[in-house]
Every structure is written in structure tokens, then in C-alpha cells.
Amino acid sequence: MKCIIVGLFLLFSVSLPAQPTVTEQFQKIGTIEQAQQYIDANPSLKPTLLRLSYGKDSTLIDKRLLRQKKGDIFSVGYVTYKVIEGTETVAYRANYIFLDGSTLSAPEVDSLKKLIVQKASAGASFDQLSDQYTMDGNTTHGDTGWFFGEVMMPKEFQDAVAKHKLGDIFFVDVPDKQWHYIVKKTYDDQVKKDITVLRANGR
């Protein structure tokens, strides 16, 4: 009789599947809809969706979450998190002087570039230099305002600003359009990151 009971116990222990962990369940969740279904089906784990923004949410755990990428899963204590969605944009800002290569010869462009950089290096205000030399008629002293993408400025311009640091003065040329810029990076890059995170008790 004892052998039968032990045999039945072993049979049931083998046939009963182990309950998946929270981490294993999170691995199968990839959309907001699936996350919401998980929340509805597991109230005992107190799951919830967190929406966080870089620069706005500043607790230690929020900062750690904002460093993660979409799909990342990690646990802190007995709480597990998964980044369901994430978007990141970087905005740039600079001052520029535009020289039109269709009305100036190549030597004239080069000569003006050198003259303007010399004046800037000697302490002349870049705003005033832009007002004096720019050939696009802007009324903002050459200030681009915050921009990202190619809506306002050519890709070559954005790529160059992204590579330089605050205070740098450099040249950007768009040869196929004969556009030439002298640029000063006036602000550090502005990062905007938003994420949606699924959180639940358990590991």
C-alpha cells in the first residue's frame, strides 16, 4: 500500500507542470495589449503599466528603467520590470552663417570662412557675425532653435552638429546644392526618451 501511495505521489509530481515565473511570462509579452491582458489575468501580482519620461521621472528606479531598451527585463528585489515600448529623439541647437556657393566663387567662400572664424576666435559675437555675413536673410541671428530630423536643416548639417560638442565652431558643406555653413554649437543635445514599462510583484 505504501508503495502505491509513493508511486501515485511521484506520478502526480511528474505530471503537474511547474508554474512559469514572472520573468518567463514577461518574455512572451511584446505589446501594450498583451501587457493589459496579463494585468487583468494576474491581479494578485499587482501588475501595472508605468509611463516614464527622461528628465521628468527622477527616482533611482525610474532612472535605471530609462537606461533600458525595448524588450529588456530585469528584477529589483521581488519586483520584475519589462520595457514594452520605448521612443527616443535627440534635438540639437546651433548658430550658423550661410554662404551661397551659387553666387560666390570657391576662393571667396574659403576666404570668408577663414575671416569669420578669425573674428569669432578674437571674441566677436557669433550673433553679430551671422547678421553681418549670412546670405539666407534669417532674422534669428543664425539661431536654428531646437531641431531634429531634416525638417529644418540638411542631413549634413544635423550630422555635423551631432558630432561636435558645445562651443565648437566648424564648417558644413552641402556640395550638390553649393551651400556652405559656418556653425557654432550653442547648446548640449536635448534627449527626449519615453518608455512604457510593465511591472509586477514576483520574479
Beta strands, then each sheet from edge to edge (+ up, - down):
strand 1: 48-53
strand 2: 73-76
strand 3: 79-91
strand 4: 94-100
strand 5: 169-174
strand 6: 179-185
strand 7: 190-201
sheet 1: 1+ 7- 3+ 2-
sheet 2: 4+ 6- 5+
end
